[in-house]
Amino acid sequence: MNFADNNILLILISLVFIYATLSILVSILMEWFNYLTKERGKHLKESIHNLLHDGKNESLGTQFYDHVTIAGLSSLKNRLPDYISSDMFSEAFVDIIAQQNTDPTATTTDSPVDQKILKMMTRFESGVNAMQPSPFKNLLVSFIDKSGKDYTVLKSHLENWYNDYMDRVSGWYKLNQRTKLIFIGFVVAIGLNVDSLHLIKVLSLDDNVKNRIVEQADVTVDRIQDSTKNLSTDGSKQNDELLAMIQPIESTNKAAVAPKATTLQYNQVEKLMLLNDSLETKQTKLKDTVLQHSVNAVNQLNEGVSVLQQLNVPIGWSCNSAPLSWIKCCNYNPTNVQLQQASQTPGIITYLDHRNSTSGDGNFWKYLIGIVISAVSLSFGAPFWFDLLVKLVNVRRSGNVPEVKKK
């Protein structure tokens, strides 16, 4: 079977490409919102407090965040760290447990082995013994027994414990973000007037728009496959790289080189903040950072929308397109309907004229259903749609499937 000219497959590829591009905008808005609300830092702090919760002893979670190594990760007193490595966690945790030790003789030893390591192990064990009996204390005792009094092995157990918990925390964070993603999906779908049912109808009737999107999808998939190994795992950088990959091609014979998108380097900004000892100056720099992050987000949004506009994707608000064309105060011009000049298919003109001229015949309800489908689809995220895009394009490129000869 030849998939190269399969109309249904071409429509799917075009629709998935549109969803993938708009999903980047959803991700950008999500990252921008979480950065302003410090969502990641708050979620991480709450999770670590739950991990270290022990009702019969002092608040270990509070002591952990008051520890000098953890407190030093914050660029400002009111900004929590977004990430804490397992090595840093184990070092800080061992230190705060060791501080529970009230026996000064527990740190003395005549053993010829490394004195610092042995002292820390002894202090940690004494600190655990000084704690009130509780399930959390029993857990720490089991770590000590499994380590065989070896500090390196103890750290390894603590880091594995922390990493396993962080895997679950990541799942909880994604689950908590699901509602936000759907909400932002509605914002993008309504803000850009993305009606999925309308998109499918236009793609099925207008071969010019469909072929241009499929052509761009082919170029994008080639760039993705060439850059898969170098694709960043950082959310904001990944958005930039994906946007760079979907830059419109200049012509059918010459592919444009994807421009490099600018990315806000959070770590560099935080290091610059730490160089300044004045809290007032730090607050001013933080405001500038938030402003710069907002400007970058707006630029990325404009860049993504411009890609779809150059491909003549039927989205956006206009007096000549639904639903604004249904309002009497908006001057609707049927001779200037969307895509009329670019289309070579007479059926698209008839469809657009009927859809844009009246909200009757179920057009209003079809529009609402199309918006809902778009919002839910965009909430799946850019990685999902780009993975699906690569698979669909590869299926189209597979060509004729050879028949299997029976013995």
C-alpha positions as a Markdown table, in Angstrom:
| # | Residue | x | y | z |
|---|---|---|---|---|
| 1 | Met | 0.0 | 0.0 | 0.0 |
| 2 | Asn | 1.3 | 3.5 | -0.9 |
| 3 | Phe | 1.0 | 5.9 | 2.0 |
| 4 | Ala | 2.7 | 8.8 | 0.2 |
| 5 | Asp | -0.6 | 10.1 | -1.3 |
| 6 | Asn | -3.1 | 8.8 | 1.3 |
| 7 | Asn | -5.4 | 11.7 | 1.9 |
| 8 | Ile | -6.4 | 10.6 | 5.4 |
| 9 | Leu | -2.7 | 10.2 | 6.4 |
| 10 | Leu | -1.9 | 13.7 | 5.0 |
| 11 | Ile | -4.7 | 15.2 | 7.0 |
| 12 | Leu | -3.5 | 13.5 | 10.2 |
| 13 | Ile | 0.0 | 14.7 | 9.6 |
| 14 | Ser | -1.1 | 18.3 | 9.0 |
| 15 | Leu | -3.4 | 18.3 | 12.1 |
| 16 | Val | -0.7 | 16.8 | 14.3 |
| 17 | Phe | 1.9 | 19.3 | 13.1 |
| 18 | Ile | -0.5 | 22.1 | 14.0 |
| 19 | Tyr | -1.1 | 20.6 | 17.4 |
| 20 | Ala | 2.6 | 20.1 | 18.0 |
| 21 | Thr | 3.4 | 23.8 | 17.2 |
| 22 | Leu | 0.6 | 25.1 | 19.3 |
| 23 | Ser | 1.5 | 22.7 | 22.2 |
| 24 | Ile | 4.9 | 24.5 | 22.3 |
| 25 | Leu | 3.0 | 27.7 | 23.1 |
| 26 | Val | 1.1 | 25.9 | 25.8 |
| 27 | Ser | 4.4 | 24.7 | 27.3 |
| 28 | Ile | 5.9 | 28.2 | 27.1 |
| 29 | Leu | 2.9 | 29.7 | 28.9 |
| 30 | Met | 3.1 | 26.9 | 31.6 |
| 31 | Glu | 6.8 | 27.5 | 32.2 |
| 32 | Trp | 6.2 | 31.2 | 32.4 |
| 33 | Phe | 3.4 | 30.9 | 34.8 |
| 34 | Asn | 5.3 | 28.4 | 37.0 |
| 35 | Tyr | 8.3 | 30.7 | 37.1 |
| 36 | Leu | 6.2 | 33.6 | 38.2 |
| 37 | Thr | 4.4 | 31.6 | 40.9 |
| 38 | Lys | 7.5 | 29.7 | 42.0 |
| 39 | Glu | 5.5 | 26.5 | 41.6 |
| 40 | Arg | 8.4 | 24.1 | 41.2 |
| 41 | Gly | 10.2 | 25.3 | 44.3 |
| 42 | Lys | 7.0 | 25.2 | 46.4 |
| 43 | His | 6.1 | 21.7 | 45.2 |
| 44 | Leu | 9.7 | 20.4 | 45.9 |
| 45 | Lys | 9.6 | 21.9 | 49.4 |
| 46 | Glu | 6.3 | 20.4 | 50.2 |
| 47 | Ser | 7.4 | 17.0 | 48.9 |
| 48 | Ile | 10.6 | 17.0 | 51.0 |
| 49 | His | 8.7 | 18.0 | 54.1 |
| 50 | Asn | 6.4 | 15.0 | 53.5 |
| 51 | Leu | 9.4 | 12.8 | 53.0 |
| 52 | Leu | 11.1 | 13.9 | 56.3 |
| 53 | His | 7.9 | 14.1 | 58.3 |
| 54 | Asp | 8.2 | 12.5 | 61.7 |
| 55 | Gly | 5.4 | 13.4 | 64.2 |
| 56 | Lys | 7.4 | 12.4 | 67.3 |
| 57 | Asn | 10.6 | 14.3 | 66.6 |
| 58 | Glu | 11.5 | 17.9 | 65.6 |
| 59 | Ser | 10.6 | 19.1 | 62.1 |
| 60 | Leu | 13.4 | 17.7 | 60.0 |
| 61 | Gly | 11.9 | 19.4 | 56.9 |
| 62 | Thr | 12.3 | 22.8 | 58.3 |
| 63 | Gln | 15.9 | 22.0 | 59.5 |
| 64 | Phe | 16.7 | 20.7 | 56.1 |
| 65 | Tyr | 15.7 | 23.9 | 54.3 |
| 66 | Asp | 17.5 | 26.0 | 57.0 |
| 67 | His | 20.7 | 24.1 | 56.4 |
| 68 | Val | 23.4 | 26.3 | 54.9 |
| 69 | Thr | 23.9 | 24.3 | 51.8 |
| 70 | Ile | 20.2 | 24.2 | 50.9 |
| 71 | Ala | 19.5 | 27.8 | 51.9 |
| 72 | Gly | 22.5 | 28.8 | 49.7 |
| 73 | Leu | 20.6 | 27.5 | 46.6 |
| 74 | Ser | 18.1 | 30.3 | 46.9 |
| 75 | Ser | 18.9 | 33.5 | 45.0 |
| 76 | Leu | 16.6 | 35.4 | 47.4 |
| 77 | Lys | 15.1 | 34.6 | 50.8 |
| 78 | Asn | 11.6 | 34.3 | 49.2 |
| 79 | Arg | 12.7 | 32.1 | 46.3 |
| 80 | Leu | 13.0 | 28.4 | 46.9 |
| 81 | Pro | 15.3 | 26.1 | 44.9 |
| 82 | Asp | 13.7 | 24.3 | 42.0 |
| 83 | Tyr | 16.1 | 21.3 | 42.1 |
| 84 | Ile | 18.1 | 19.6 | 44.8 |
| 85 | Ser | 20.5 | 16.8 | 43.8 |
| 86 | Ser | 20.6 | 13.5 | 45.6 |
| 87 | Asp | 24.2 | 14.0 | 46.7 |
| 88 | Met | 23.4 | 17.4 | 48.2 |
| 89 | Phe | 20.3 | 15.9 | 49.9 |
| 90 | Ser | 22.3 | 13.1 | 51.5 |
| 91 | Glu | 25.1 | 15.5 | 52.8 |
| 92 | Ala | 22.6 | 17.9 | 54.3 |
| 93 | Phe | 20.4 | 15.2 | 55.7 |
| 94 | Val | 23.3 | 13.4 | 57.4 |
| 95 | Asp | 24.4 | 16.7 | 58.9 |
| 96 | Ile | 21.1 | 17.6 | 60.4 |
| 97 | Ile | 20.7 | 14.1 | 61.9 |
| 98 | Ala | 24.2 | 14.3 | 63.3 |
| 99 | Gln | 23.3 | 17.5 | 65.0 |
| 100 | Gln | 20.7 | 15.6 | 67.0 |
| 101 | Asn | 23.6 | 14.0 | 68.9 |
| 102 | Thr | 24.0 | 15.4 | 72.4 |
| 103 | Asp | 26.9 | 13.1 | 73.5 |
| 104 | Pro | 30.2 | 14.9 | 72.9 |
| 105 | Thr | 32.2 | 11.7 | 73.4 |
| 106 | Ala | 30.5 | 10.1 | 70.4 |
| 107 | Thr | 32.8 | 12.0 | 68.0 |
| 108 | Thr | 36.1 | 10.7 | 69.5 |
| 109 | Thr | 37.8 | 7.6 | 68.1 |
| 110 | Asp | 41.3 | 6.1 | 67.8 |
| 111 | Ser | 40.6 | 4.2 | 64.6 |
| 112 | Pro | 43.3 | 4.6 | 62.0 |
| 113 | Val | 40.7 | 4.9 | 59.2 |
| 114 | Asp | 39.7 | 8.3 | 57.8 |
| 115 | Gln | 38.8 | 10.3 | 60.9 |
| 116 | Lys | 36.3 | 12.7 | 59.3 |
| 117 | Ile | 34.3 | 9.9 | 57.7 |
| 118 | Leu | 34.2 | 7.8 | 60.8 |
| 119 | Lys | 33.3 | 10.7 | 63.0 |
| 120 | Met | 30.4 | 11.7 | 60.7 |
| 121 | Met | 29.2 | 8.1 | 60.7 |
| 122 | Thr | 29.4 | 7.9 | 64.5 |
| 123 | Arg | 27.6 | 11.2 | 64.9 |
| 124 | Phe | 24.9 | 10.2 | 62.5 |
| 125 | Glu | 24.3 | 6.9 | 64.4 |
| 126 | Ser | 24.3 | 8.8 | 67.7 |
| 127 | Gly | 21.9 | 11.3 | 66.3 |
| 128 | Val | 19.5 | 8.6 | 65.2 |
| 129 | Asn | 19.7 | 7.0 | 68.7 |
| 130 | Ala | 18.9 | 10.3 | 70.3 |
| 131 | Met | 15.6 | 10.5 | 68.4 |
| 132 | Gln | 12.3 | 9.5 | 69.9 |
| 133 | Pro | 11.0 | 6.1 | 68.8 |
| 134 | Ser | 9.0 | 6.3 | 65.6 |
| 135 | Pro | 8.6 | 4.6 | 62.2 |
| 136 | Phe | 10.9 | 7.2 | 60.7 |
| 137 | Lys | 13.7 | 6.4 | 63.2 |
| 138 | Asn | 13.3 | 2.7 | 62.5 |
| 139 | Leu | 13.8 | 3.5 | 58.8 |
| 140 | Leu | 17.1 | 5.3 | 59.6 |
| 141 | Val | 18.2 | 2.4 | 61.8 |
| 142 | Ser | 17.6 | 0.0 | 58.9 |
| 143 | Phe | 19.8 | 2.2 | 56.7 |
| 144 | Ile | 22.6 | 2.1 | 59.3 |
| 145 | Asp | 22.3 | -1.7 | 59.6 |
| 146 | Lys | 22.3 | -2.2 | 55.8 |
| 147 | Ser | 25.4 | 0.1 | 55.4 |
| 148 | Gly | 27.5 | -2.0 | 57.8 |
| 149 | Lys | 28.8 | 1.2 | 59.4 |
| 150 | Asp | 30.2 | 2.3 | 56.0 |
| 151 | Tyr | 29.5 | 6.0 | 55.4 |
| 152 | Thr | 29.7 | 5.7 | 51.6 |
| 153 | Val | 27.2 | 2.9 | 51.6 |
| 154 | Leu | 24.9 | 4.9 | 53.9 |
| 155 | Lys | 25.0 | 7.8 | 51.6 |
| 156 | Ser | 24.2 | 5.5 | 48.7 |
| 157 | His | 21.1 | 4.2 | 50.5 |
| 158 | Leu | 19.9 | 7.7 | 51.3 |
| 159 | Glu | 20.4 | 8.8 | 47.7 |
| 160 | Asn | 18.5 | 5.8 | 46.3 |
| 161 | Trp | 15.7 | 6.5 | 48.8 |
| 162 | Tyr | 15.6 | 10.2 | 47.7 |
| 163 | Asn | 15.7 | 9.4 | 44.0 |
| 164 | Asp | 12.9 | 6.8 | 44.3 |
| 165 | Tyr | 10.8 | 9.3 | 46.1 |
| 166 | Met | 11.6 | 12.1 | 43.6 |
| 167 | Asp | 10.4 | 9.8 | 40.8 |
| 168 | Arg | 7.0 | 9.7 | 42.5 |
| 169 | Val | 7.1 | 13.4 | 43.1 |
| 170 | Ser | 7.6 | 14.0 | 39.4 |
| 171 | Gly | 4.5 | 12.0 | 38.7 |
| 172 | Trp | 2.5 | 13.9 | 41.3 |
| 173 | Tyr | 3.8 | 17.2 | 39.8 |
| 174 | Lys | 2.7 | 16.3 | 36.3 |
| 175 | Leu | -0.7 | 15.2 | 37.7 |
| 176 | Asn | -1.1 | 18.5 | 39.5 |
| 177 | Gln | -0.2 | 20.4 | 36.3 |
| 178 | Arg | -2.7 | 18.5 | 34.2 |
| 179 | Thr | -5.6 | 20.8 | 35.2 |
| 180 | Lys | -3.4 | 23.9 | 34.4 |
| 181 | Leu | -2.5 | 22.4 | 31.1 |
| 182 | Ile | -6.1 | 22.0 | 30.1 |
| 183 | Phe | -6.9 | 25.5 | 31.3 |
| 184 | Ile | -4.0 | 27.0 | 29.3 |
| 185 | Gly | -5.1 | 24.8 | 26.4 |
| 186 | Phe | -8.4 | 26.6 | 26.5 |
| 187 | Val | -6.7 | 29.9 | 26.6 |
| 188 | Val | -4.6 | 29.2 | 23.5 |
| 189 | Ala | -7.5 | 27.6 | 21.7 |
| 190 | Ile | -9.8 | 30.5 | 22.3 |
| 191 | Gly | -7.1 | 33.2 | 22.0 |
| 192 | Leu | -6.0 | 31.9 | 18.6 |
| 193 | Asn | -9.5 | 30.7 | 17.6 |
| 194 | Val | -8.4 | 27.1 | 17.0 |
| 195 | Asp | -11.4 | 25.1 | 15.9 |
| 196 | Ser | -10.3 | 21.5 | 15.3 |
| 197 | Leu | -13.4 | 20.5 | 13.4 |
| 198 | His | -12.9 | 23.5 | 11.1 |
| 199 | Leu | -9.2 | 22.6 | 10.6 |
| 200 | Ile | -10.1 | 19.0 | 9.6 |
| 201 | Lys | -12.7 | 20.3 | 7.1 |
| 202 | Val | -10.3 | 22.9 | 5.6 |
| 203 | Leu | -7.5 | 20.3 | 5.3 |
| 204 | Ser | -9.8 | 17.9 | 3.6 |
| 205 | Leu | -11.0 | 20.4 | 1.0 |
| 206 | Asp | -7.9 | 22.6 | 0.5 |
| 207 | Asp | -5.0 | 20.7 | -1.0 |
| 208 | Asn | -2.7 | 23.7 | -1.1 |
| 209 | Val | -2.8 | 24.3 | 2.6 |
| 210 | Lys | -2.5 | 20.6 | 3.4 |
| 211 | Asn | 0.4 | 20.1 | 1.1 |
| 212 | Arg | 2.3 | 23.1 | 2.5 |
| 213 | Ile | 1.9 | 21.9 | 6.0 |
| 214 | Val | 2.9 | 18.3 | 5.1 |
| 215 | Glu | 6.0 | 19.7 | 3.4 |
| 216 | Gln | 6.9 | 21.7 | 6.4 |
| 217 | Ala | 6.3 | 18.6 | 8.6 |
| 218 | Asp | 8.7 | 16.6 | 6.5 |
| 219 | Val | 11.4 | 19.2 | 7.0 |
| 220 | Thr | 10.7 | 19.4 | 10.7 |
| 221 | Val | 10.9 | 15.7 | 11.2 |
| 222 | Asp | 14.3 | 15.6 | 9.5 |
| 223 | Arg | 15.5 | 18.3 | 11.8 |
| 224 | Ile | 14.2 | 16.5 | 14.8 |
| 225 | Gln | 15.8 | 13.2 | 13.9 |
| 226 | Asp | 19.1 | 15.0 | 13.2 |
| 227 | Ser | 19.0 | 16.8 | 16.5 |
| 228 | Thr | 17.5 | 14.0 | 18.8 |
| 229 | Lys | 20.8 | 13.2 | 20.4 |
| 230 | Asn | 21.5 | 16.9 | 21.2 |
| 231 | Leu | 18.0 | 17.9 | 22.3 |
| 232 | Ser | 18.1 | 19.5 | 25.7 |
| 233 | Thr | 16.2 | 18.1 | 28.6 |
| 234 | Asp | 15.6 | 21.5 | 30.1 |
| 235 | Gly | 12.0 | 22.6 | 29.5 |
| 236 | Ser | 12.7 | 26.2 | 28.4 |
| 237 | Lys | 15.6 | 25.2 | 26.2 |
| 238 | Gln | 13.6 | 22.4 | 24.6 |
| 239 | Asn | 10.8 | 24.8 | 23.7 |
| 240 | Asp | 13.4 | 27.0 | 21.9 |
| 241 | Glu | 14.9 | 24.1 | 20.1 |
| 242 | Leu | 11.6 | 22.8 | 18.9 |
| 243 | Leu | 10.5 | 26.2 | 17.7 |
| 244 | Ala | 13.8 | 26.5 | 15.8 |
| 245 | Met | 13.0 | 23.2 | 14.1 |
| 246 | Ile | 9.6 | 24.2 | 12.8 |
| 247 | Gln | 10.8 | 27.4 | 11.1 |
| 248 | Pro | 9.0 | 27.6 | 7.7 |
| 249 | Ile | 11.0 | 26.5 | 4.6 |
| 250 | Glu | 11.8 | 29.3 | 2.1 |
| 251 | Ser | 10.8 | 27.3 | -1.0 |
| 252 | Thr | 10.2 | 23.7 | -2.2 |
| 253 | Asn | 13.7 | 23.4 | -3.5 |
| 254 | Lys | 15.7 | 25.2 | -0.7 |
| 255 | Ala | 15.2 | 24.6 | 3.0 |
| 256 | Ala | 15.9 | 27.4 | 5.3 |
| 257 | Val | 18.4 | 27.0 | 8.1 |
| 258 | Ala | 16.7 | 27.0 | 11.5 |
| 259 | Pro | 17.7 | 30.2 | 13.4 |
| 260 | Lys | 19.0 | 29.9 | 16.9 |
| 261 | Ala | 16.4 | 30.9 | 19.4 |
| 262 | Thr | 17.3 | 32.8 | 22.5 |
| 263 | Thr | 16.9 | 31.2 | 25.9 |
| 264 | Leu | 16.8 | 32.7 | 29.3 |
| 265 | Gln | 19.6 | 31.1 | 31.3 |
| 266 | Tyr | 18.2 | 30.8 | 34.9 |
| 267 | Asn | 21.5 | 29.5 | 36.5 |
| 268 | Gln | 23.5 | 32.4 | 35.1 |
| 269 | Val | 21.0 | 35.0 | 36.3 |
| 270 | Glu | 21.0 | 33.4 | 39.8 |
| 271 | Lys | 24.8 | 33.4 | 39.9 |
| 272 | Leu | 24.8 | 37.1 | 39.0 |
| 273 | Met | 22.3 | 37.7 | 41.8 |
| 274 | Leu | 24.4 | 35.9 | 44.4 |
| 275 | Leu | 27.3 | 38.3 | 43.6 |
| 276 | Asn | 25.3 | 41.2 | 45.0 |
| 277 | Asp | 25.0 | 41.4 | 48.8 |
| 278 | Ser | 22.4 | 44.1 | 48.8 |
| 279 | Leu | 18.8 | 42.7 | 49.2 |
| 280 | Glu | 17.4 | 45.8 | 47.6 |
| 281 | Thr | 19.6 | 45.3 | 44.5 |
| 282 | Lys | 18.7 | 41.6 | 44.4 |
| 283 | Gln | 15.0 | 42.4 | 44.4 |
| 284 | Thr | 15.5 | 44.9 | 41.5 |
| 285 | Lys | 17.4 | 42.2 | 39.6 |
| 286 | Leu | 14.7 | 39.7 | 40.2 |
| 287 | Lys | 12.1 | 42.1 | 38.8 |
| 288 | Asp | 14.3 | 42.6 | 35.7 |
| 289 | Thr | 14.7 | 38.8 | 35.4 |
| 290 | Val | 10.9 | 38.2 | 35.5 |
| 291 | Leu | 10.4 | 41.0 | 33.0 |
| 292 | Gln | 13.1 | 39.5 | 30.7 |
| 293 | His | 11.5 | 36.0 | 31.1 |
| 294 | Ser | 8.1 | 37.5 | 30.1 |
| 295 | Val | 9.6 | 39.2 | 27.1 |
| 296 | Asn | 11.2 | 36.0 | 26.0 |
| 297 | Ala | 7.8 | 34.2 | 26.4 |
| 298 | Val | 6.0 | 36.8 | 24.3 |
| 299 | Asn | 8.7 | 36.5 | 21.6 |
| 300 | Gln | 8.4 | 32.7 | 21.5 |
| 301 | Leu | 4.6 | 33.0 | 21.3 |
| 302 | Asn | 4.9 | 35.4 | 18.3 |
| 303 | Glu | 7.4 | 33.1 | 16.7 |
| 304 | Gly | 5.2 | 30.1 | 16.9 |
| 305 | Val | 2.1 | 31.9 | 15.7 |
| 306 | Ser | 4.0 | 33.4 | 12.7 |
| 307 | Val | 5.0 | 29.9 | 11.6 |
| 308 | Leu | 1.4 | 28.9 | 11.3 |
| 309 | Gln | 0.4 | 32.2 | 9.7 |
| 310 | Gln | 3.0 | 31.8 | 7.0 |
| 311 | Leu | 1.6 | 28.3 | 6.2 |
| 312 | Asn | -2.0 | 29.8 | 5.9 |
| 313 | Val | -3.3 | 27.7 | 8.7 |
| 314 | Pro | -7.0 | 28.8 | 9.3 |
| 315 | Ile | -6.7 | 30.1 | 12.8 |
| 316 | Gly | -7.0 | 33.5 | 14.4 |
| 317 | Trp | -9.7 | 36.1 | 14.7 |
| 318 | Ser | -11.1 | 38.1 | 11.8 |
| 319 | Cys | -14.4 | 39.8 | 10.9 |
| 320 | Asn | -14.4 | 37.5 | 7.8 |
| 321 | Ser | -14.3 | 34.3 | 9.8 |
| 322 | Ala | -16.4 | 32.6 | 12.5 |
| 323 | Pro | -17.4 | 33.4 | 15.1 |
| 324 | Leu | -16.8 | 37.2 | 14.6 |
| 325 | Ser | -18.5 | 37.0 | 11.2 |
| 326 | Trp | -21.7 | 35.9 | 13.0 |
| 327 | Ile | -21.9 | 39.3 | 14.8 |
| 328 | Lys | -24.0 | 41.9 | 13.0 |
| 329 | Cys | -21.8 | 44.7 | 14.1 |
| 330 | Cys | -18.8 | 43.1 | 12.4 |
| 331 | Asn | -18.7 | 43.7 | 8.7 |
| 332 | Tyr | -18.6 | 40.3 | 7.0 |
| 333 | Asn | -17.4 | 40.3 | 3.4 |
| 334 | Pro | -18.2 | 37.0 | 1.6 |
| 335 | Thr | -16.0 | 38.0 | -1.3 |
| 336 | Asn | -12.9 | 38.1 | 0.9 |
| 337 | Val | -13.3 | 34.9 | 2.9 |
| 338 | Gln | -10.3 | 33.2 | 4.4 |
| 339 | Leu | -8.1 | 31.2 | 2.1 |
| 340 | Gln | -10.1 | 32.2 | -1.0 |
| 341 | Gln | -7.1 | 33.5 | -2.9 |
| 342 | Ala | -4.8 | 30.6 | -2.0 |
| 343 | Ser | -7.3 | 27.9 | -2.6 |
| 344 | Gln | -7.6 | 26.1 | -5.9 |
| 345 | Thr | -10.6 | 23.9 | -4.7 |
| 346 | Pro | -14.0 | 25.4 | -5.3 |
| 347 | Gly | -15.5 | 23.4 | -2.4 |
| 348 | Ile | -13.5 | 25.3 | 0.2 |
| 349 | Ile | -15.1 | 28.6 | -0.9 |
| 350 | Thr | -18.6 | 27.2 | -0.6 |
| 351 | Tyr | -17.8 | 25.7 | 2.8 |
| 352 | Leu | -16.3 | 28.9 | 4.2 |
| 353 | Asp | -19.1 | 31.1 | 2.9 |
| 354 | His | -21.7 | 28.9 | 4.6 |
| 355 | Arg | -19.8 | 28.5 | 7.9 |
| 356 | Asn | -18.9 | 32.2 | 8.2 |
| 357 | Ser | -22.2 | 33.7 | 7.1 |
| 358 | Thr | -24.4 | 32.1 | 9.8 |
| 359 | Ser | -24.2 | 30.4 | 13.2 |
| 360 | Gly | -27.2 | 28.3 | 12.2 |
| 361 | Asp | -27.3 | 24.7 | 11.0 |
| 362 | Gly | -25.3 | 23.6 | 14.1 |
| 363 | Asn | -22.3 | 25.8 | 13.2 |
| 364 | Phe | -22.3 | 27.3 | 16.7 |
| 365 | Trp | -22.3 | 24.0 | 18.5 |
| 366 | Lys | -19.7 | 22.6 | 16.0 |
| 367 | Tyr | -17.5 | 25.6 | 16.9 |
| 368 | Leu | -17.7 | 24.9 | 20.6 |
| 369 | Ile | -17.0 | 21.2 | 20.2 |
| 370 | Gly | -14.0 | 22.1 | 18.0 |
| 371 | Ile | -12.6 | 24.5 | 20.6 |
| 372 | Val | -13.0 | 21.8 | 23.3 |
| 373 | Ile | -11.2 | 19.2 | 21.2 |
| 374 | Ser | -8.4 | 21.7 | 20.5 |
| 375 | Ala | -8.0 | 22.6 | 24.2 |
| 376 | Val | -7.8 | 19.0 | 25.3 |
| 377 | Ser | -5.5 | 18.0 | 22.5 |
| 378 | Leu | -3.1 | 20.9 | 23.3 |
| 379 | Ser | -2.9 | 19.8 | 26.9 |
| 380 | Phe | -1.1 | 16.6 | 25.9 |
| 381 | Gly | 2.1 | 18.5 | 25.5 |
| 382 | Ala | 4.6 | 19.1 | 22.7 |
| 383 | Pro | 6.7 | 15.9 | 23.2 |
| 384 | Phe | 3.6 | 13.7 | 22.7 |
| 385 | Trp | 2.6 | 15.4 | 19.4 |
| 386 | Phe | 6.1 | 15.6 | 18.0 |
| 387 | Asp | 6.7 | 11.9 | 18.7 |
| 388 | Leu | 3.4 | 11.2 | 16.9 |
| 389 | Leu | 4.4 | 13.4 | 14.0 |
| 390 | Val | 7.7 | 11.6 | 13.6 |
| 391 | Lys | 5.9 | 8.2 | 13.5 |
| 392 | Leu | 3.2 | 9.4 | 11.0 |
| 393 | Val | 5.8 | 10.9 | 8.7 |
| 394 | Asn | 7.9 | 7.8 | 8.8 |
| 395 | Val | 4.8 | 5.7 | 7.9 |
| 396 | Arg | 4.2 | 8.0 | 4.9 |
| 397 | Arg | 7.7 | 7.5 | 3.8 |
| 398 | Ser | 7.5 | 3.8 | 4.1 |
| 399 | Gly | 6.0 | 3.6 | 0.6 |
| 400 | Asn | 4.7 | 0.4 | -0.8 |
| 401 | Val | 4.7 | -2.6 | 1.5 |
| 402 | Pro | 6.1 | -5.7 | -0.2 |
| 403 | Glu | 3.8 | -8.7 | -0.2 |
| 404 | Val | 5.0 | -11.8 | 1.7 |
| 405 | Lys | 5.3 | -14.9 | -0.4 |
| 406 | Lys | 3.6 | -17.9 | 1.0 |
| 407 | Lys | 5.5 | -21.2 | 0.8 |
